[in-house]
Amino acid sequence: MAITSKEINLHQLDQELGGQGLCADFNDPQKKIITVADNSTVTQQELEAAIVNHIAEPTQKEVRLLNRQEGIVKLKELGFTDDQISALFNG
């Protein structure tokens, strides 16, 4: 088990450790708890080293959200109203 406040992309971190499975509790952003799955061969030292070296890449969901927010800003700059923007994004 490791505890960190660092930004973590759990899927990415798992792949960096060989894809053996990780479990996490991110309820407290300052004390994210990460554990290896049962039957994993990842050691405590490997987990801790991987977390130290980990640079979280944004998930696809985060990228879509950022792109949407940027799109809304651009549409507002072009003079679209909130109702028009809502209709475009929500069909």
N, CA and C of each residue as an Amber inpcrd file, in Angstrom:
protein
   273
   0.8420000  -1.1720000   0.0000000   0.0000000   0.0000000   0.0000000
   0.8900000   1.2390000   0.0000000   0.4530000   2.2500000  -0.7420000
   1.1640000   3.5280000  -0.7760000   0.1410000   4.6460000  -0.6440000
   0.5550000   5.7230000  -0.0080000  -0.3040000   6.8850000   0.1640000
   0.3960000   8.0750000  -0.4730000  -0.3540000   8.8300000  -1.2720000
   0.2310000   9.9640000  -1.9800000  -0.7890000  11.0730000  -2.1580000
  -0.2930000  12.2830000  -2.3360000  -1.1530000  13.4110000  -2.7040000
  -0.9530000  13.7570000  -4.1810000  -0.0650000  13.0410000  -4.8200000
   0.2930000  13.2870000  -6.2130000  -0.8860000  12.9730000  -7.1420000
  -0.9630000  13.7060000  -8.2600000  -1.9790000  13.4200000  -9.2740000
  -1.6710000  12.0590000  -9.8810000  -2.6820000  11.1690000  -9.9060000
  -2.4840000   9.7960000 -10.3740000  -3.5180000   9.4420000 -11.4330000
  -3.0660000   8.8920000 -12.5340000  -3.9300000   8.2630000 -13.5320000
  -3.7720000   6.7620000 -13.2590000  -4.7470000   6.1770000 -12.5830000
  -4.6060000   4.8090000 -12.0850000  -4.3810000   3.7970000 -13.2130000
  -5.1180000   3.9320000 -14.3030000  -4.9460000   3.0050000 -15.4310000
  -3.5290000   3.1070000 -15.9900000  -3.0500000   4.3180000 -16.1480000
  -1.7000000   4.5420000 -16.6680000  -0.6580000   3.9680000 -15.7120000
  -0.8200000   4.2270000 -14.4060000   0.1220000   3.7100000 -13.4160000
   0.1460000   2.1880000 -13.4360000  -1.0130000   1.5760000 -13.5480000
  -1.0780000   0.1140000 -13.6210000  -0.3080000  -0.3930000 -14.8340000
  -0.4640000   0.2620000 -15.9750000   0.2630000  -0.1470000 -17.1810000
   1.7720000   0.0280000 -16.9910000   2.1670000   1.0690000 -16.3000000
   3.5820000   1.3070000 -16.0370000   4.1800000   0.2110000 -15.1570000
   3.3340000  -0.4440000 -14.3680000   3.7850000  -1.5300000 -13.4950000
   3.5330000  -2.9080000 -14.0990000   3.1660000  -2.9750000 -15.3540000
   2.9980000  -4.2570000 -16.0230000   1.5750000  -4.7570000 -16.1080000
   0.6100000  -3.9410000 -15.7370000  -0.8020000  -4.3030000 -15.9110000
  -1.2750000  -5.4440000 -15.0360000  -0.7820000  -5.5350000 -13.8240000
  -1.1910000  -6.6210000 -12.9300000  -2.3810000  -6.2590000 -12.0600000
  -2.7870000  -5.0150000 -12.0860000  -3.9560000  -4.5770000 -11.3450000
  -3.6240000  -3.7650000 -10.1150000  -4.2860000  -2.6250000 -10.0110000
  -4.1430000  -1.7610000  -8.8440000  -5.5340000  -1.4170000  -8.3190000
  -5.6030000  -1.1600000  -7.0380000  -6.8320000  -0.7000000  -6.4050000
  -6.5020000   0.6370000  -5.7480000  -7.5100000   1.5050000  -5.6730000
  -7.2320000   2.8100000  -5.0970000  -8.4480000   3.3870000  -4.3920000
  -8.1630000   4.2360000  -3.4330000  -9.1740000   5.0280000  -2.7450000
  -8.7240000   6.4760000  -2.8860000  -9.4460000   7.2370000  -3.7150000
  -9.0970000   8.6340000  -3.9750000 -10.0510000   9.5880000  -3.2720000
 -10.7470000   9.1360000  -2.2320000 -11.7140000   9.9870000  -1.5420000
 -11.0590000  11.1980000  -0.8890000  -9.8410000  11.0640000  -0.4150000
  -9.1020000  12.1860000   0.1550000  -7.9730000  12.5330000  -0.8150000
  -8.0890000  13.6420000  -1.5590000  -7.0740000  13.9750000  -2.5690000
  -5.6700000  14.1440000  -2.0020000  -5.5550000  14.4250000  -0.7210000
  -4.2400000  14.5820000  -0.1060000  -3.6770000  13.2590000   0.4050000
  -4.5280000  12.2440000   0.4770000  -4.0910000  10.9230000   0.9550000
  -4.7090000   9.8380000   0.0820000  -4.2930000   9.8040000  -1.1710000
  -4.7550000   8.7740000  -2.0920000  -4.0730000   7.4580000  -1.7210000
  -4.8770000   6.4280000  -1.5250000  -4.3540000   5.1260000  -1.1310000
  -4.3490000   4.2160000  -2.3570000  -3.1820000   3.6540000  -2.6420000
  -3.0280000   2.7750000  -3.8060000  -2.4720000   1.4470000  -3.3230000
  -3.1230000   0.3740000  -3.7160000  -2.6710000  -0.9690000  -3.3620000
  -2.6110000  -1.8260000  -4.6200000  -1.8010000  -2.8640000  -4.5660000
  -1.7250000  -3.8000000  -5.6850000  -2.8250000  -4.8490000  -5.5190000
  -3.2750000  -5.4010000  -6.6260000  -4.3200000  -6.4180000  -6.6100000
  -3.7800000  -7.7220000  -6.0250000  -4.6980000  -8.5530000  -5.5550000
  -4.3130000  -9.8780000  -5.0720000  -3.5760000 -10.6230000  -6.1820000
  -2.6230000 -11.4260000  -5.8110000  -1.8270000 -12.2440000  -6.7360000
  -0.8850000 -11.4370000  -7.6160000  -0.7300000 -10.1500000  -7.3470000
   0.2090000  -9.3280000  -8.1030000   1.6210000  -9.5930000  -7.6010000
   2.5780000  -9.5170000  -8.5070000   3.9790000  -9.6950000  -8.1200000
   4.6800000  -8.3570000  -7.8800000   3.9500000  -7.2480000  -7.9880000
   4.5260000  -5.9220000  -7.7670000   4.8500000  -5.7640000  -6.2880000
   6.0790000  -5.3820000  -6.0160000   6.5100000  -5.2070000  -4.6260000
   6.1730000  -3.8040000  -4.1370000   6.2680000  -3.6080000  -2.8330000
   6.0380000  -2.3000000  -2.2260000   7.0270000  -1.2850000  -2.7890000
   8.2880000  -1.6820000  -2.9250000   9.3080000  -0.7760000  -3.4640000
   9.0050000  -0.3990000  -4.9070000   8.5680000  -1.3550000  -5.7110000
   8.2270000  -1.0650000  -7.1080000   7.0410000  -0.1020000  -7.1890000
   6.0350000  -0.3240000  -6.3350000   4.8680000   0.5550000  -6.3200000
   5.2720000   1.9740000  -5.9460000   6.0490000   2.1050000  -4.8930000
   6.4720000   3.4300000  -4.4480000   7.3350000   4.1320000  -5.4930000
   8.2380000   3.3950000  -6.1300000   9.1020000   3.9830000  -7.1640000
   8.2700000   4.4170000  -8.3710000   7.3000000   3.6030000  -8.7400000
   6.4490000   3.9370000  -9.8790000   5.6480000   5.2080000  -9.6010000
   5.1640000   5.3560000  -8.3710000   4.4050000   6.5590000  -8.0170000
   5.3140000   7.7870000  -8.0730000   6.5320000   7.6710000  -7.5680000
   7.4790000   8.7950000  -7.6030000   7.7450000   9.2200000  -9.0470000
   7.9010000   8.2600000  -9.9520000   8.2310000   8.5500000 -11.3500000
   7.0140000   8.8340000 -12.2220000   5.8180000   8.6250000 -11.6970000
   4.5730000   8.7390000 -12.4590000   4.2540000  10.1900000 -12.8040000
   3.9590000  10.4350000 -14.0610000   3.4560000  11.7310000 -14.5270000
   2.1070000  11.4410000 -15.1660000   1.0470000  11.7930000 -14.4510000
  -0.3100000  11.4450000 -14.8900000  -0.6740000  12.1740000 -16.1760000
  -1.0970000  11.3930000 -17.1640000  -1.6360000  11.9550000 -18.3950000
  -3.1380000  12.0840000 -18.2230000  -3.7550000  13.1010000 -18.8260000
  -5.2020000  13.2420000 -18.6770000  -5.9320000  12.0610000 -19.3140000
  -7.0370000  11.6720000 -18.6940000  -7.8580000  10.6010000 -19.2500000
  -8.6340000  11.1510000 -20.4440000  -9.2020000  10.2640000 -21.2460000
  -9.9980000  10.7030000 -22.3970000 -11.1780000  11.5550000 -21.9370000
 -11.7640000  11.2030000 -20.8100000 -12.8900000  11.9740000 -20.2820000
 -12.4460000  13.3950000 -19.9370000 -11.2780000  13.5290000 -19.3200000
 -10.7660000  14.8510000 -18.9730000 -10.4580000  15.6670000 -20.2230000
  -9.9190000  15.0270000 -21.2470000  -9.6130000  15.7150000 -22.5080000
 -10.9030000  16.1970000 -23.1580000 -11.9280000  15.3370000 -23.1840000
 -13.2140000  15.7440000 -23.7710000 -13.8120000  16.9270000 -23.0180000
 -13.7200000  16.9120000 -21.6900000 -14.2550000  18.0060000 -20.8890000
 -13.5180000  19.3070000 -21.1890000 -12.1850000  19.2460000 -21.2790000
 -11.4030000  20.4410000 -21.6000000 -11.7400000  20.9670000 -22.9910000
 -11.8680000  20.0520000 -23.9580000 -12.2150000  20.4630000 -25.3150000
 -13.5910000  21.1180000 -25.3500000 -14.5220000  20.5700000 -24.5830000
 -15.8800000  21.1340000 -24.5250000 -15.8190000  22.5420000 -23.9340000
 -15.0820000  22.7000000 -22.8400000 -14.9830000  24.0180000 -22.2020000
 -14.3460000  25.0340000 -23.1430000 -13.3080000  24.6100000 -23.8590000
 -12.6600000  25.5050000 -24.8190000 -13.6220000  25.8670000 -25.9400000
 -14.4200000  24.8940000 -26.3810000 -15.4060000  25.1450000 -27.4320000
 -16.4570000  26.1450000 -26.9830000 -16.8940000  26.0360000 -25.7470000
 -17.8910000  26.9660000 -25.2180000 -17.3260000  28.3860000 -25.1810000
 -16.0880000  28.5160000 -24.7530000 -15.4540000  29.8370000 -24.7070000
 -15.3910000  30.4340000 -26.1130000 -14.9940000  29.6340000 -27.0880000
 -14.8910000  30.1190000 -28.4750000 -16.2570000  30.5590000 -29.0020000
 -17.2910000  29.7390000 -28.7100000 -18.6370000  30.0840000 -29.1810000
 -19.1190000  31.3820000 -28.5480000 -18.8130000  31.5900000 -27.2820000
 -19.1880000  32.8470000 -26.6200000 -18.4610000  34.0280000 -27.2430000
 -17.1930000  33.8170000 -27.6020000 -16.4240000  34.8740000 -28.2630000
 -17.0450000  35.2310000 -29.6140000 -17.6600000  34.2440000 -30.2550000
 -18.2930000  34.4730000 -31.5530000 -19.6950000  35.0660000 -31.4250000
 -20.1770000  35.2140000 -30.1860000 -21.4710000  35.8590000 -29.9700000
 -22.6420000  34.9190000 -29.7460000 -22.3870000  33.6190000 -29.6040000
 -23.4810000  32.6810000 -29.3440000 -24.0200000  32.9070000 -27.9330000
 -25.3210000  32.7540000 -27.7920000 -25.9450000  32.8940000 -26.4720000
 -25.8200000  31.5670000 -25.7170000 -26.0700000  31.6170000 -24.4060000
 -26.0350000  30.3960000 -23.5970000 -27.0630000  29.3790000 -24.0930000
 -28.2410000  29.8600000 -24.4920000 -29.2800000  28.9490000 -25.0080000
 -28.8280000  28.2780000 -26.3050000 -28.1940000  29.0160000 -27.1780000
 -27.7070000  28.4500000 -28.4360000 -26.6060000  27.4190000 -28.1730000
 -25.7140000  27.7500000 -27.2650000 -24.6250000  26.8170000 -26.9290000
 -25.1900000  25.5650000 -26.3090000 -26.1520000  25.7230000 -25.4210000
 -26.7820000  24.5660000 -24.7850000 -27.4410000  23.6800000 -25.8320000
 -28.1130000  24.2860000 -26.7860000 -28.7720000  23.5000000 -27.8510000
 -27.7530000  22.7530000 -28.6890000 -26.5980000  23.3590000 -28.9360000
 -25.5620000  22.7030000 -29.7220000 -24.9770000  21.5030000 -28.9880000
 -24.7310000  21.6360000 -27.7040000 -24.0860000  20.5670000 -26.9350000
 -25.0650000  19.5140000 -26.4220000 -26.3020000  19.8980000 -26.2230000
 -27.2560000  18.9540000 -25.6370000 -28.3060000  18.4690000 -26.6270000
 -28.1500000  18.8470000 -27.8700000 -29.0260000  18.3550000 -28.9300000
 -30.3930000  18.8910000 -28.8290000
